[in-house]
Amino acid sequence: MRVMAQMSMVMNLDKCIGCHTCSVTCKQAWTNRSGTEYIWFNNVETRPGQGYPRGYEDQEKWRGGWELGANGKLKLKAGGRVSKLLRLFSNPKLPSIEDYYEPWTYEYDRLLNSPAQEQIPTAPPKSLLTGERVQISWSGNWDDDLGGTYAHKDKDPMLKGIEDKVKFEFDQTFMFYLPRICEHCLNPTCAASCPSGAIYKRSEDGIVLVDQDGCRGWRMCVSGCPYKKIYFNHRTGKAEKCTFCYPRIEQGEPTVCSETCVGRLRYLGLVLYDADAVTAAASVEDDTALYEAQKDLILDPFDPEVLDAASRAGIPHDWIIAAQKSPIYKLIKEYEVALPLHPEYRTMPMVWYIPPLSPVVDVVRDTGYDAEDAETLFAAIDTLRIPVEYLANLFTAGHVETVERVLYKMAAMRAYMRDINLGNAPREGIANAVGMDGASMEEMFRLLAIAKYDERYVIPPGHRESAHHLEGTVAECPVGEVANMSLPTESMGMPRPARGRTNLLNWDGHGRPDGLFPGRTAASPGGA
Amino acid sequence: MNNATTLEILVWVVLPYVVLTIFVLGHLWRFRYDRFGWTTRSSQIYESKLLSIGSPLFHYGIIGIFFGHVVGLGIPKSWTEAIGLREEWYHLMAVTIGLAAAAACVGGLLILIYRRRTNSRVFGATTPGDKLMYLVLAATIGFGVLATIAHSALGHYDYREGVSVWFRDFWTFQPNPALMSEAPIFFQLHILSALALFAIWPFTRLVHVFATPLGYLTRPYIVYRSKDEKTSAPRRGWEKIDY
């Protein structure tokens, strides 16, 4: 057993109102630079819908993730090492900018500099790639709230096979939001696809990062990631991805998307898992068994054997305590209400979701029945195959029973808590019907409904004794360098230039680029 | 060598060594100060169709040409004769394989230049450095093809007794400028444009040639990195030491 710690997230989809605050704050923090205009580390998709980039879940088209070979061993769906190297000069499965959208701005100066005139001045859109005027026809969330759904509904890969059923009640019942970030997988295909070995998983907290100095722009990670959560910065020619806000995590603070989430639907915490068992778990033959296999990877942080192995693996004591208090562990393992997104990609994703009960509740309410009544809700979950099948396509590789089991629990919690809120005697039978008891039902309710900041985010800070190696504490901010800090010569195993850094490709040709030459005196580092 | 003029020595002896120095030191400098800029800077995300034809054509063509140069410049005539390879056969092989690779390379380059010029997204991402690099690269390839066709395939110049010898002598630090000044004009232009190319090489996106990811063939799929050496995964072939 090789115990590793993984920083993970669970999102409670019932609480997502699709406000995109997470996307906007993330973009402001991370991808507000040129070259990253179309890059959304965090995006919110309306489901059913195509997602971002369009139709990314269609792996027959994009060939992302892993698949089982004829010999039962895992292999990259897009081809192994040799075939990747042979396709180095043109990646056949790379999404083009049309699959995302052409980033644009508006000619605002036409408003500011407009002379007095009869007509109101306008600010027409122009492309950020070419500078030419463009007609906007798509964007990151163009099909928000089912916008244009009738024109595009057949393009949602998750609706394959159930399209005709969905068409029925589409506009009345069935819509929810799916916020997505990088999954920080236990078995990441992006890292496996990188010819340069620049994408790595941090062995301390499992965060998957791109070494910007090691990336050579071969673009194999973009097509390798089945979630399309690695993006190509078209200005720098490097891959970029969600960093799980590691500089914040290292300080014990939640990610920007979690911190700013209006619905407070995100949970952050550690889980311990057995790294030696990952490959076997990802190689389970039956797609629908992958959820259970991955759940089994997550170790019980109270088990003495696990604790022993964890301390032998060098996991600090306060991290083990954090793993014991982790809301992620509770949601995935104790209450078993969180499910992974697309386990069938076999990457072992570590951002999990509590599937939404709301589509079901809405239908029940619209038909005049009591939407808080356990029996009615259970019956509705059974009858409403459509949302449940769709959710199963997202979270359990099509295994309907697992999703139903989770939805029963959520419905039971609703009914159980209503009695308490109305001052009636709580009915233990409701909890027992879903394999729980009243006390744990109330605990689950507390975690899902009213958990406070430090219950939702249980993040042990990075360790001081090795803090100078942690990237977030080093002055490697791209906008400037702190001269008198003692910069490390080694960072995450890669030797780094001790003096200033230059990007000659981005040099505009005027003057002397910063950091190009060693400083003349000790007082002017960076060649200023 | 005694009767070489100053100009000949400058052009065929001094200049090549200066370029070699720039090439080596330039790469070292770039690696040290601008590793972030060491990228292919692919434009595939802007345009994929033309690239999927032009780029493999060009790259595989130029890799073929590179190995052709290794053989043509590196292996002395006496060696191939010693293994009984007759001159006519060698010549036929070199010209046919070489021109096939050149056709792929030039064809690919034309597609890529057309793409770069006509696709406004790709053109918008083209830097002045790219344009200079394209010019010098195209000139080098063009003069090389012209030299092969005009002097080697149709003419009677044997580069294996001229340019190749000069090239090998260059690496043993005994360059003979006369061999180059006697070479036909397109060979001279080919070498001069190649020198220009090598001189700008470290400062352009051509550095991506030295990023060829052959290590991918042997490394494990998933890379772990640690801030702390003690907890990092044991590396292949290395014995683990407890301390």
Interface residues (C-beta under 8 A of the other chain):
Chain A: L76 R81 V82 K84 L85 L88 F89 S90 N91 P92 L94 P95 S96 I97 S127 L129 T130 G131 E132 N187 P188 A191 A192 C194 P195 S196 G197 I199 Y200 K201 R202 S203 E204 Q212 D213 G214 C215 R216 G217 W218 R219 F232 H234 R235 T236 G237 K238 A313 G314 S466 H469 L470 M492 G493 M494 R496 P497 R499 G500 R501 T502 N503 L504 L505 N506 G509 G515 L516
Chain B: R30 R32 Y33 D34 R35 F36 G37 W38 T39 T40 R41 S42 S43 Q44 I45 Y46 E47 S48 L51 S52 S55 P56 F58 H59 Y60 S120 R121 G124 A125 T127 P128 G129 F203 R205 H208 A211 P213 L214 G215 Y216 L217 R219 Y221 I222 V223 Y224 R225 S226 K227 D228 K230 T231 S232 A233
